């Protein structure tokens, strides 16, 4: 019930944005900024690019406010835009190696922060190695499978929402996810 | 219960079970089945490992100036669109006493330019005007000429029968 209310609230906020209420846009941004950036980061595995793409997502939402009709769930629409931008970016940069390595410094010279509360250096190194393995496992998935897994696992989206975001049928998404998790199981089963 | 890993479609139930998206009754049925079915048990274990691995992938929070950058871009867009709007308004304002004439004049000029382009496209096949004799043959219908001659013959045959008064009355009609 709470989730349904939240979805209705999103649509309601967007309708208010359409009517010129900028506060509602700020609320929508506050609610969806982090999930969209995190999704895009996991898709492109590059923080500045993820934030740049997220800016474009919200800019497109703002530009489309006049024509917005609450026919689909707002989150589905939002992730559809985000997925479209991420897939385009991946397609355009396929030949380039843009993935940042974990030991690479961020562009502003600050070392990458990894949320790891364990003080043990050995454990920390192990954690970093495992994280790298997870990132590589996700990166080796075909772009559409990657998007579907990220929406399923991290955004908690339903099959119908993922299907709408990726412009596929629900059954196609189920088999896409099955194949993706099958590949991940083969690579990450030893994490138990 | 049937083994869910027979097809990719039904195996989705195991994904949902590991994701904690099943209602308690359905989850209990899967657990009971997994205890008896080694393949499903293995798949559940492997899927749980994947889930655990994915859970360990934490990400950085968005940068502090994200909103600021976004609002700057929105402002820039709005300013540029309002500048365009102002420019259009200033053009229209110049024509304010004859506001209806401006669009009409612009449309007329556009139509003339389009017509000129259509007529004078280099390399486009030109329509050659027909020469004089061709034009004539196109306009003269042989059947019509024959019909007219027949009518004249018929009138000639009736001419002696008709009185001058009849001719006068028919011409007055």
Interface residues (C-beta under 8 A of the other chain):
Chain A: X26 X29 X33 X34 X37 X38 X41 X42 X47 X51 X54 X55 X58 X59 X62 X63 X112 X113 X114 X115 X127 X130 X131 X133 X134 X135 X137 X138 X149 X152 X153 X154 X159 X171 X174 X175 X177 X178 X179 X181 X184 X185 X188 X189 X190 X191 X192
Chain B: X8 X9 X11 X12 X15 X19 X43 X45 X46 X47 X48 X49 X50 X51 X52 X53 X54 X56 X57 X58 X59 X60 X61 X62 X63 X66 X67 X69 X70 X73 X74 X77
